[in-house]
């Protein structure tokens, strides 16, 4: 959740409109944050949205390489080879 005070500041800077603040779950009334209405709106938004899924980064690199040809029709890219630097004598 965005800090309602920050949203109010951004309204004052012309970066967000009062209508746009509603997208952040912030209700502005008479130039100030309406804390009660903001809390109620945010609760309503959470209920309607449901549970937020944790971002899935997908399988590990070995699994991606193993399944690459089957899933994409392309061979797996070669594993990068890093050379070790040698000190000059």
C-alpha positions as CSV (number, residue, x, y, z in Angstrom):
1,X,0.0,0.0,0.0
2,X,1.2,3.5,-0.8
3,X,1.5,5.9,2.0
4,X,-1.6,8.1,1.9
5,X,0.4,11.1,3.0
6,X,2.7,10.6,0.0
7,X,-0.2,10.3,-2.3
8,X,-1.6,13.6,-0.9
9,X,1.8,15.2,-1.5
10,X,1.8,14.0,-5.1
11,X,-1.7,15.4,-5.6
12,X,-0.3,18.8,-4.4
13,X,2.5,18.4,-6.9
14,X,0.1,17.7,-9.7
15,X,1.5,14.1,-10.2
16,X,-1.8,12.4,-9.1
17,X,-5.4,13.5,-9.3
18,X,-7.9,12.9,-6.5
19,X,-9.6,10.4,-8.8
20,X,-6.2,8.7,-9.5
21,X,-5.6,8.5,-5.7
22,X,-8.6,6.0,-5.6
23,X,-6.4,3.6,-7.6
24,X,-4.0,3.6,-4.7
25,X,-6.9,3.1,-2.2
26,X,-6.6,6.7,-0.9
27,X,-9.7,8.8,-0.4
28,X,-9.2,12.6,-0.4
29,X,-11.9,14.8,1.1
30,X,-11.6,18.6,1.5
31,X,-7.9,18.5,0.6
32,X,-7.0,15.9,3.3
33,X,-6.7,12.2,3.5
34,X,-10.0,10.7,4.8
35,X,-8.4,7.9,7.0
36,X,-11.7,6.1,7.7
37,X,-12.7,6.0,4.0
38,X,-9.2,5.1,2.9
39,X,-9.1,2.2,5.3
40,X,-12.6,1.0,4.1
41,X,-11.6,1.4,0.4
42,X,-8.4,-0.5,0.9
43,X,-10.2,-3.3,2.7
44,X,-12.7,-3.5,-0.1
45,X,-10.0,-3.6,-2.7
46,X,-8.2,-6.4,-0.9
47,X,-11.4,-8.4,-0.7
48,X,-12.2,-8.0,-4.4
49,X,-8.6,-8.7,-5.5
50,X,-8.2,-11.8,-3.4
51,X,-4.9,-13.2,-2.3
52,X,-1.8,-11.9,-4.0
53,X,0.4,-14.6,-5.4
54,X,4.1,-14.6,-4.8
55,X,6.1,-14.0,-8.0
56,X,7.2,-17.3,-9.5
57,X,10.7,-17.1,-11.0
58,X,10.3,-20.5,-12.6
59,X,12.5,-23.5,-12.4
60,X,16.2,-23.6,-11.9
61,X,18.6,-23.2,-14.8
62,X,19.4,-26.9,-15.1
63,X,15.7,-27.7,-15.5
64,X,15.3,-24.9,-18.1
65,X,18.3,-26.2,-20.1
66,X,17.0,-29.8,-19.9
67,X,13.5,-28.9,-21.2
68,X,14.6,-26.2,-23.7
69,X,14.4,-28.3,-26.9
70,X,11.0,-29.9,-26.0
71,X,9.4,-26.6,-24.9
72,X,10.8,-24.2,-27.4
73,X,12.0,-26.3,-30.3
74,X,15.5,-24.7,-29.9
75,X,18.6,-26.3,-28.4
76,X,19.6,-25.1,-25.0
77,X,22.2,-22.3,-25.1
78,X,25.7,-23.2,-24.3
79,X,26.8,-22.7,-20.7
80,X,29.1,-19.6,-20.5
81,X,32.8,-20.4,-19.8
82,X,34.6,-17.9,-17.7
83,X,38.4,-17.7,-18.1
84,X,40.5,-17.2,-15.0
85,X,42.7,-14.2,-15.1
86,X,46.4,-14.9,-14.7
87,X,48.7,-12.4,-13.0
88,X,51.4,-10.9,-15.2
89,X,54.9,-11.7,-14.3
